[in-house]
Amino acid sequence: MNRVTRVKLWVGVSAFLSLLMSVGLWFSGHKEQGAFVGIWVPSILSLGAFILAGWGQRHE
């Protein structure tokens, strides 16, 4: 498994776990904490996009 595939996998798993945690908090009555954790999902996906975009540039 190459580096790009590994990063995509970790970013996807992290975002999915964050989503599950957010939904779990929301439905257990902790709505503010659930909303806070829910905004992690786009942040994690954006971080992964920036990491992968940075690897695409070659500065020689």
Secondary structure in CASP SS format (residue, H / E / C, confidence):
PFRMAT SS
TARGET T0000
AUTHOR 0000-0000-0000
METHOD secondary structure of the structure
MODEL  1
M C 1.00
N C 1.00
R H 1.00
V H 1.00
T H 1.00
R H 1.00
V H 1.00
K H 1.00
L H 1.00
W H 1.00
V H 1.00
G H 1.00
V H 1.00
S H 1.00
A H 1.00
F H 1.00
L H 1.00
S H 1.00
L H 1.00
L H 1.00
M H 1.00
S H 1.00
V H 1.00
G H 1.00
L H 1.00
W H 1.00
F H 1.00
S C 1.00
G C 1.00
H C 1.00
K H 1.00
E H 1.00
Q H 1.00
G H 1.00
A H 1.00
F H 1.00
V H 1.00
G H 1.00
I C 1.00
W H 1.00
V H 1.00
P H 1.00
S H 1.00
I H 1.00
L H 1.00
S H 1.00
L H 1.00
G H 1.00
A H 1.00
F H 1.00
I H 1.00
L H 1.00
A H 1.00
G H 1.00
W H 1.00
G C 1.00
Q C 1.00
R C 1.00
H C 1.00
E C 1.00
END
